[in-house]
Every structure is written in C-alpha cells, then in structure tokens.
Amino acid sequence: MSLDPKRGKQLRPELELVLCCARTRMDAATSERIEGLLRGKIDWADAVATAFHHQVASYLYENLRTVGNDIVPLVWLESLKQYTRESSGLAFSLLSELMRIHKIFEAEPFPLIPYKGPVLSWLAYGSLAGRTFIDLDFVTQQKNIPRAT
C-alpha cells in the first residue's frame, strides 16, 4: 500500500488503483503495482465511483483492460467499457458541433476561441476520450458576445 504524502496515512487500495490507472502511459512498475492491487481485496463499487468522481473512468477502463483483463470482475469491466463508449460518442458529437460552429464564425471579423472540452482533451491527453466534457466553451471579447450569440 502507498502512503498519502499529505497525511502520512496509507491509501485505500481502491484509490491507489485509480491513481495507478489515471495515466496515458503505463510503465512496468505501475503495471506490476496494479496487478498486485487486483490480486488483493478491491471494493469495486468504491473504485469505480472514485474514478467517476475524478473523471478518470476511461483511463481506469483502458488500463484495467490492458493490465488486469483476466482479473477484474467482468461486470465492472463491462460497466466501464459502456461508459467509455458513451463518453467517446459524446466527445465526437461535441467535436463535430465545434467544427460546425467554427465554420460559421470563420467569416466573422472577431475571434471565437474554443477552450476546455475537446481542445483541452486533445492538447493535454492526445485523445478526445482523455477528458470528460459535456459542453463547449468559447472565449471572445465582451463586446462581441451579442453578435456571437
């Protein structure tokens, strides 16, 4: 079990599992740690709820599928898989909407700059599925808001 550096206490295995899986690249040591955690007692409802709370459920799924596919109870793996599919579908739908809005505003004399959402997900994680988002956000100067609206 790892220590929480702020509190000096041991992390519960569910949180440690989520922390180990909340990454885009897996090294051998982390992979081994995940396998060790999976061979112990895991409260799957807590682990999955923690991943949802911190919006890293897609990473939990991807890394569990890679490292512990044969160890993780199928019901939890399937639940995470379904969530990841739905989240990816929404991400692609919102990206499509972002592109449509961008096309409309290409002719405008003021910038409408997208931020967060699909842009942040792509820049930070190299993937639309890397970050959960449910809407699109744009920045423009205050004086342009009536025209943008």
Sequence and secondary structure as in RCSB ss.txt:
>XXXX:A:sequence
MSLDPKRGKQLRPELELVLCCARTRMDAATSERIEGLLRGKIDWADAVATAFHHQVASYLYENLRTVGNDIVPLV
WLESLKQYTRESSGLAFSLLSELMRIHKIFEAEPFPLIPYKGPVLSWLAYGSLAGRTFIDLDFVTQQKNIPRAT
>XXXX:A:secstr
  B TTT SB  HHHHHHHHHSSSS  HHHHHHHHHHHHS   HHHHHHHHHHTT HHHHHHHHHHHSTTTS HH
HHHHHHHHHHHHHHHHHHHHHHHHHHHHHHTTSSS  EEESHHHHHHHHHSSGGGS   S EEE  GGGHHHH 
